Amino acid sequence: MAEKVKCPVCGKSEFDERDNFDICPICYWENDDYQIRHPDKSGANRMSLNEARAAYRAGKKVK
C-alpha cells in the first residue's frame, strides 16, 4: 500500500496518492501534482500552491 500524503496547504488531512485530485476536507485544496511541482502556477486550483498556503495561514478561503 502506498504511503499517504499530507495536504500541501494545511497539512492536516491526508490523500491516498500524490496526484489523485481529491479535495481536502479541511482547506478544500484539490490535490494536484502539477501544482506541487510548480507552486507558483495555478492548475486544478485557481490559486497557486504558495497563494493557497498564504491564504490558509491568514484564515482566508482557499480557491
Rosetta blueprint (number, residue, H / E / L):
1 M L
2 A L
3 E L
4 K L
5 V E
6 K E
7 C L
8 P L
9 V L
10 C L
11 G L
12 K L
13 S L
14 E E
15 F E
16 D L
17 E L
18 R L
19 D L
20 N L
21 F L
22 D L
23 I E
24 C L
25 P L
26 I L
27 C L
28 Y L
29 W L
30 E E
31 N L
32 D L
33 D H
34 Y H
35 Q H
36 I H
37 R H
38 H L
39 P L
40 D L
41 K L
42 S L
43 G L
44 A L
45 N L
46 R L
47 M L
48 S L
49 L H
50 N H
51 E H
52 A H
53 R H
54 A H
55 A H
56 Y H
57 R H
58 A L
59 G L
60 K L
61 K L
62 V L
63 K L
